[in-house]
Amino acid sequence: MLTPFKTHLSNFMSSRAEEISCKLVSTNNEYIQLLNKSTVLYHSIYDLLPIDARGLLDEYDSNVNLMRALTYDAMYEQGLKDGVKLLRSLQRG
C-alpha cells in the first residue's frame, strides 16, 4: 500500500508526464513526424499480416507502450530524486 506522500507523488508524476506529452505532441515537429511515420508503418505491417495474426501485433504494441511508460516513470522519479540531491548539495556549499 502506498503512503499518502507516494500516492501524491505518483499522481503528480502522471499529471506532469501527461502535460509534457501533450505539449510535445502539439509543438515538436520532429516528434509529430516520427509519430506519423510510426502510425503509417504500424498500419502497413498490420495490413500485411493474416487476420488471425493481427492481434499479436496489437498485443506487442501494447506491451511496448507499457514498458515505455514504466521507463518514463522511473526516469522522471529518478530525475526528481537527483534534483533534490543536487539542491541539497548546492545548499551545503
Backbone as CSV, one residue per row, in Angstrom:
resi,resn,N_x,N_y,N_z,CA_x,CA_y,CA_z,C_x,C_y,C_z
1,MET,0.838,-1.180,0.000,0.000,0.000,0.000,0.883,1.244,0.000
2,LEU,0.528,2.196,-0.846,1.307,3.418,-0.949,0.996,4.368,0.198
3,THR,2.024,5.058,0.658,1.822,6.090,1.668,1.143,7.285,0.994
4,PRO,0.529,8.173,1.768,-0.090,9.360,1.156,0.896,10.172,0.320
5,PHE,2.151,10.281,0.784,3.151,11.024,0.014,3.415,10.351,-1.324
6,LYS,3.613,9.035,-1.301,3.897,8.320,-2.544,2.700,8.364,-3.490
7,THR,1.499,8.310,-2.949,0.300,8.423,-3.780,0.253,9.795,-4.440
8,HIS,0.510,10.841,-3.641,0.517,12.200,-4.176,1.609,12.350,-5.234
9,LEU,2.805,11.833,-4.953,3.915,11.908,-5.897,3.577,11.182,-7.197
10,SER,2.989,10.013,-7.078,2.614,9.244,-8.257,1.581,10.001,-9.092
11,ASN,0.597,10.576,-8.429,-0.413,11.359,-9.150,0.208,12.578,-9.822
12,PHE,1.120,13.250,-9.109,1.806,14.410,-9.666,2.611,14.017,-10.899
13,MET,3.363,12.928,-10.791,4.186,12.477,-11.910,3.336,12.143,-13.125
14,SER,2.229,11.461,-12.903,1.346,11.105,-14.021,0.771,12.346,-14.683
15,SER,0.338,13.277,-13.865,-0.236,14.512,-14.383,0.804,15.312,-15.161
16,ARG,1.982,15.426,-14.598,3.045,16.201,-15.253,3.495,15.525,-16.543
17,ALA,3.614,14.205,-16.529,4.004,13.472,-17.739,2.973,13.675,-18.837
18,GLU,1.703,13.691,-18.475,0.637,13.936,-19.448,0.756,15.329,-20.042
19,GLU,1.036,16.321,-19.201,1.215,17.698,-19.691,2.375,17.782,-20.677
20,ILE,3.492,17.170,-20.317,4.681,17.200,-21.169,4.395,16.498,-22.493
21,SER,3.730,15.358,-22.422,3.398,14.602,-23.615,2.501,15.407,-24.547
22,CYS,1.493,16.052,-23.990,0.581,16.863,-24.808,1.324,18.016,-25.469
23,LYS,2.227,18.642,-24.729,2.998,19.749,-25.284,3.909,19.254,-26.405
24,LEU,4.551,18.119,-26.174,5.447,17.551,-27.171,4.706,17.237,-28.460
25,VAL,3.540,16.616,-28.333,2.750,16.232,-29.495,2.269,17.452,-30.271
26,SER,2.037,18.553,-29.563,1.473,19.718,-30.246,2.523,20.728,-30.711
27,THR,3.769,20.612,-30.244,4.744,21.653,-30.580,6.038,21.158,-31.212
28,ASN,6.362,19.893,-31.091,7.643,19.393,-31.573,7.466,18.736,-32.942
29,ASN,7.932,19.431,-33.981,7.738,18.924,-35.345,8.409,17.584,-35.585
30,GLU,9.588,17.383,-35.029,10.273,16.104,-35.208,9.456,14.971,-34.587
31,TYR,8.931,15.204,-33.389,8.102,14.191,-32.727,6.857,13.900,-33.559
32,ILE,6.215,14.943,-34.053,4.991,14.774,-34.857,5.289,13.954,-36.108
33,GLN,6.417,14.245,-36.779,6.789,13.486,-37.975,7.053,12.021,-37.642
34,LEU,7.770,11.785,-36.534,8.048,10.403,-36.131,6.774,9.664,-35.738
35,LEU,5.880,10.356,-35.071,4.600,9.753,-34.696,3.795,9.372,-35.935
36,ASN,3.736,10.271,-36.891,3.011,9.987,-38.126,3.639,8.825,-38.889
37,LYS,4.965,8.804,-38.963,5.659,7.707,-39.651,5.398,6.383,-38.935
38,SER,5.444,6.399,-37.611,5.172,5.179,-36.844,3.769,4.657,-37.110
39,THR,2.822,5.568,-37.180,1.439,5.172,-37.444,1.315,4.535,-38.825
40,VAL,1.940,5.140,-39.825,1.901,4.592,-41.189,2.563,3.214,-41.218
41,LEU,3.734,3.092,-40.579,4.439,1.806,-40.563,3.620,0.733,-39.850
42,TYR,3.025,1.100,-38.727,2.206,0.137,-37.982,1.071,-0.383,-38.861
43,HIS,0.365,0.516,-39.513,-0.767,0.093,-40.346,-0.312,-0.692,-41.575
44,SER,0.868,-0.364,-42.103,1.402,-1.137,-43.229,1.696,-2.569,-42.804
45,ILE,2.324,-2.732,-41.641,2.612,-4.072,-41.121,1.301,-4.796,-40.813
46,TYR,0.380,-4.099,-40.158,-0.915,-4.675,-39.786,-1.633,-5.215,-41.023
47,ASP,-1.653,-4.425,-42.097,-2.353,-4.836,-43.318,-1.693,-6.028,-44.011
48,LEU,-0.384,-6.214,-43.806,0.326,-7.335,-44.419,0.111,-8.654,-43.670
49,LEU,-0.280,-8.560,-42.416,-0.447,-9.763,-41.604,-1.761,-10.465,-41.895
50,PRO,-1.754,-11.787,-41.758,-3.030,-12.505,-41.831,-3.934,-12.028,-40.687
51,ILE,-5.223,-12.067,-40.898,-6.174,-11.558,-39.913,-5.963,-12.191,-38.540
52,ASP,-5.686,-13.505,-38.506,-5.540,-14.178,-37.213,-4.236,-13.810,-36.488
53,ALA,-3.315,-13.126,-37.163,-2.051,-12.727,-36.534,-2.049,-11.257,-36.108
54,ARG,-3.046,-10.501,-36.506,-3.069,-9.066,-36.217,-3.172,-8.774,-34.722
55,GLY,-3.826,-9.646,-33.995,-3.924,-9.473,-32.545,-2.556,-9.518,-31.878
56,LEU,-1.639,-10.308,-32.448,-0.284,-10.370,-31.899,0.430,-9.027,-32.032
57,LEU,0.229,-8.367,-33.154,0.841,-7.054,-33.338,0.257,-6.056,-32.351
58,ASP,-1.039,-6.095,-32.157,-1.678,-5.212,-31.184,-1.162,-5.485,-29.768
59,GLU,-1.026,-6.768,-29.440,-0.522,-7.139,-28.116,0.928,-6.679,-27.942
60,TYR,1.734,-6.858,-28.982,3.123,-6.408,-28.950,3.178,-4.893,-28.756
61,ASP,2.382,-4.161,-29.506,2.348,-2.704,-29.418,1.949,-2.257,-28.013
62,SER,0.955,-2.885,-27.448,0.527,-2.552,-26.086,1.634,-2.832,-25.077
63,ASN,2.305,-3.957,-25.241,3.389,-4.330,-24.340,4.537,-3.331,-24.409
64,VAL,4.920,-2.942,-25.607,5.997,-1.963,-25.778,5.602,-0.626,-25.148
65,ASN,4.360,-0.216,-25.342,3.895,1.047,-24.753,3.913,0.999,-23.229
66,LEU,3.527,-0.108,-22.646,3.577,-0.252,-21.190,5.008,-0.214,-20.676
67,MET,5.919,-0.856,-21.393,7.329,-0.827,-20.991,7.865,0.598,-21.056
68,ARG,7.514,1.333,-22.103,7.955,2.724,-22.222,7.406,3.559,-21.076
69,ALA,6.155,3.348,-20.750,5.542,4.117,-19.661,6.271,3.846,-18.345
70,LEU,6.608,2.602,-18.075,7.354,2.266,-16.857,8.733,2.913,-16.867
71,THR,9.382,2.904,-18.015,10.699,3.518,-18.149,10.617,5.022,-17.906
72,TYR,9.638,5.676,-18.521,9.490,7.128,-18.362,9.171,7.489,-16.911
73,ASP,8.315,6.704,-16.281,8.010,6.950,-14.867,9.255,6.827,-14.005
74,ALA,10.045,5.787,-14.255,11.270,5.578,-13.470,12.267,6.713,-13.713
75,MET,12.396,7.151,-14.960,13.324,8.244,-15.253,12.849,9.545,-14.624
76,TYR,11.559,9.800,-14.663,11.018,11.025,-14.075,11.253,11.025,-12.565
77,GLU,10.956,9.889,-11.928,11.158,9.783,-10.479,12.641,9.958,-10.131
78,GLN,13.512,9.333,-10.916,14.938,9.466,-10.651,15.388,10.903,-10.863
79,GLY,14.837,11.576,-11.849,15.160,12.977,-12.084,14.763,13.850,-10.910
80,LEU,13.600,13.572,-10.328,13.184,14.307,-9.138,14.155,14.069,-7.980
81,LYS,14.521,12.815,-7.778,15.459,12.485,-6.697,16.815,13.153,-6.929
82,ASP,17.284,13.110,-8.175,18.563,13.743,-8.495,18.487,15.251,-8.289
83,GLY,17.348,15.850,-8.636,17.167,17.283,-8.431,17.221,17.655,-6.963
84,VAL,16.605,16.843,-6.116,16.642,17.090,-4.671,18.076,16.949,-4.152
85,LYS,18.786,15.916,-4.597,20.190,15.725,-4.175,21.051,16.903,-4.609
86,LEU,20.858,17.346,-5.833,21.627,18.480,-6.340,21.330,19.738,-5.538
87,LEU,20.072,19.992,-5.268,19.684,21.159,-4.477,20.316,21.106,-3.095
88,ARG,20.270,19.943,-2.462,20.874,19.803,-1.135,22.373,20.044,-1.158
89,SER,23.047,19.500,-2.180,24.487,19.676,-2.247,24.848,21.136,-2.533
90,LEU,24.046,21.836,-3.310,24.293,23.246,-3.577,24.048,24.101,-2.351
91,GLN,23.073,23.708,-1.537,22.762,24.458,-0.325,23.877,24.315,0.715
92,ARG,24.535,23.158,0.709,25.633,22.923,1.654,26.880,23.695,1.252
93,GLY,26.936,24.044,-0.020,28.064,24.844,-0.486,29.165,24.007,-0.965
